[in-house]
Amino acid sequence: MSVLLSDGIEQKRVQLDQLTDRTASWLTKQAIQDYLDQEAWQIAEIHIALCEADAGDFVSENEMNAKFKRWGN
């Protein structure tokens, strides 16, 4: 795989290579893994929320008003 990086991103990557004593390949793999993990987590949480909404699993008006009151609203 080839990736063309902007000059700014490349400069940051080179700095990080030097500061962490890691290779460009290692940092790139780690960055992609971190991104994929974050995206997978977000998609899973959205899916869970949509399933709850489809099932009608909502906070009652009284519960929400109580939360707002605790938060000072």
C-alpha positions, 0 to 999 in steps of 0.5 A: 500500500502506498500513501501520499502524505501532505508535507505537514503530516510527513513532518509530524510523522518524521518528528514522531519517528525520531522522538519515539525511536519507531519506524515509519511503518510501525507508526503508520500501522499503529495509526491505522489500527487506532483509527479502525478501533475507534471507528468500530467502537463508534459504529457499535455504539450507534448500532446499540443506540438504534436498537434501543430506540427501535425497541422504544427504550427511552428515558421517561420525561420525569427521569429526564426532568430530574436529570436536568434539575440535578444539572441545574437546568 
